[in-house]
Amino acid sequence: MEKNLFFIGFMGSGKTTVSAAFSKRFGRNLIEADDIIVERAGMSVKEIFATQGEAAFRDMETQLCRELVDLNDYVVSCGGGMPVRSQNVEYMKKNGFVVLLEARPETILDRVKGSDERPILNGHMNVEYIAGLQQKRANAYRSAADIVVQTDGKSVDEIVEEVYESICRARQSSI
């Protein structure tokens, strides 16, 4: 598979961990989208949101998506809001395969509760808020995804294997 592989999903769904494990297992280059944005901006995601606003951060995501169209064979861990913009999805689909990782709100809360680097959740670190935001993004996530993998109660290795097998099945059905 020469195309890029984009991992999308809500924060805490496992994108960073699974994309790193996938890239290592299959010898592919890894891009952590938020890390690239942070490096370019010279400040954390939280600081970007506080000083420049969410719209500026989303514009930075779109610029990065545009650049990724010209690359091949990368595994990309996307920020949770990246697939909400249809333009970003168009860029991902142009040269990539999109994997949606999903987890229950309780799992998400358990995974992110110790972090203050989640500006969207600051002041809203509870299951109800997470579930509501997941619901708002569900259509964007699902329509962007080529495959969907549930991460609740699975090891990283199990998830990587499921992603790989799902990609193989999807490729077979498109032949």
C-alpha positions in Angstrom: 0.0 0.0 0.0 1.7 3.2 -1.2 -1.1 5.5 -0.1 -1.0 7.3 3.2 -2.9 5.8 6.1 -4.9 8.4 8.2 -6.0 7.5 11.7 -9.0 9.6 12.7 -11.3 9.6 15.7 -12.2 11.4 18.9 -9.4 12.4 21.3 -8.4 9.4 23.4 -9.6 6.8 20.9 -6.0 5.5 20.4 -4.9 7.4 17.3 -1.4 8.3 18.6 -0.6 4.9 20.1 -2.1 2.8 17.3 -0.5 4.8 14.5 2.9 4.6 16.1 2.6 0.8 16.6 1.3 0.4 13.0 4.1 2.4 11.5 6.7 0.5 13.5 5.3 -2.9 12.7 5.0 -2.3 9.0 8.1 0.0 8.5 6.2 3.1 7.5 6.9 6.7 8.1 4.9 8.3 11.0 3.5 11.8 11.2 1.8 13.0 14.3 -0.3 15.9 12.9 -0.6 17.9 16.2 3.2 17.6 16.8 3.9 19.1 13.3 1.5 22.0 14.0 2.9 22.6 17.5 6.5 22.6 16.0 5.5 25.1 13.3 3.6 27.4 15.6 6.2 27.3 18.4 3.5 26.7 21.0 1.3 23.9 22.4 -2.2 23.1 21.0 -3.6 24.6 24.2 -1.6 27.8 23.7 -2.7 28.0 20.0 -6.3 27.7 21.1 -5.8 30.4 23.8 -3.9 32.9 21.7 -5.1 32.4 18.1 -8.4 30.5 18.5 -9.7 27.2 17.3 -10.3 28.5 13.7 -6.6 29.3 13.4 -5.7 25.8 14.6 -8.1 24.2 12.2 -6.5 26.3 9.3 -3.1 24.9 10.3 -4.6 21.4 10.1 -6.0 22.1 6.6 -2.6 23.4 5.5 -0.9 20.2 6.7 -3.6 18.0 5.0 -2.9 19.9 1.8 0.8 19.1 2.1 0.2 15.4 2.8 -1.4 14.9 -0.6 2.1 14.9 -2.2 3.5 12.3 0.2 3.3 8.5 0.0 3.6 5.6 2.5 3.0 7.6 5.6 1.0 6.7 8.7 -0.7 9.9 9.9 -2.3 10.4 13.4 -4.8 13.2 12.9 -6.1 15.5 15.5 -9.6 14.7 16.7 -11.2 17.7 14.8 -9.3 17.3 11.5 -12.1 15.2 9.7 -14.8 17.7 10.7 -13.7 20.0 7.8 -14.9 18.4 4.6 -11.9 20.0 2.8 -9.5 18.0 5.0 -11.4 14.8 4.2 -11.0 15.5 0.5 -7.3 15.9 0.9 -7.0 12.7 3.0 -9.0 10.7 0.4 -7.0 12.1 -2.5 -4.0 10.1 -1.5 -4.9 8.0 1.5 -7.0 5.4 3.3 -8.9 6.6 6.4 -9.2 4.5 9.5 -11.7 5.6 12.2 -10.8 4.4 15.7 -13.8 4.5 18.1 -14.1 4.1 21.8 -17.0 4.6 24.4 -17.2 7.9 26.2 -16.2 6.1 29.5 -13.1 4.8 27.8 -12.2 8.2 26.4 -12.6 9.9 29.8 -10.4 7.2 31.4 -7.7 7.8 28.8 -7.7 11.6 28.9 -8.7 12.5 32.5 -5.1 13.3 33.5 -4.4 15.7 30.7 -4.8 19.4 30.6 -3.7 19.6 27.0 -7.2 18.9 25.6 -8.6 22.5 25.1 -12.0 21.2 23.8 -12.5 19.3 27.1 -11.1 21.9 29.6 -13.9 22.4 32.1 -15.9 19.6 30.6 -14.1 16.5 31.7 -17.1 14.2 32.0 -18.8 11.3 30.2 -21.9 13.4 29.2 -19.9 16.1 27.5 -17.7 13.7 25.7 -20.7 11.6 24.5 -22.3 14.8 23.2 -19.3 16.0 21.4 -18.7 12.5 19.9 -22.3 12.5 18.7 -21.8 15.9 17.0 -18.8 14.6 15.2 -20.1 11.1 14.5 -21.4 11.8 10.9 -18.2 13.6 9.9 -16.1 10.7 11.2 -18.2 7.9 9.7 -18.5 9.5 6.3 -14.7 10.1 6.2 -13.8 6.5 7.2 -12.9 3.7 4.9 -12.9 1.3 7.8 -14.0 1.6 11.5 -12.3 -0.2 14.4 -13.5 -0.3 18.0 -10.6 0.1 20.5 -12.4 -0.6 23.8 -10.9 -3.5 25.7 -8.3 -4.4 23.1 -4.6 -4.3 23.2 -2.6 -2.1 20.8 -1.4 -5.2 19.0 -5.0 -6.5 18.6 -6.0 -3.2 17.2 -3.1 -3.0 14.8 -3.9 -6.5 13.5 -7.6 -5.6 13.1 -6.7 -2.5 11.1 -4.3 -4.4 8.9 -6.9 -7.2 8.2 -9.6 -4.6 7.6 -7.4 -2.8 5.1 -6.6 -6.1 3.3 -10.3 -7.0 3.1 -11.2 -3.5 1.8 -8.5 -3.7 -0.8 -9.7 -7.2 -1.9 -13.3 -6.0 -2.3 -12.2 -3.0 -4.4 -10.4 -5.3 -7.0 
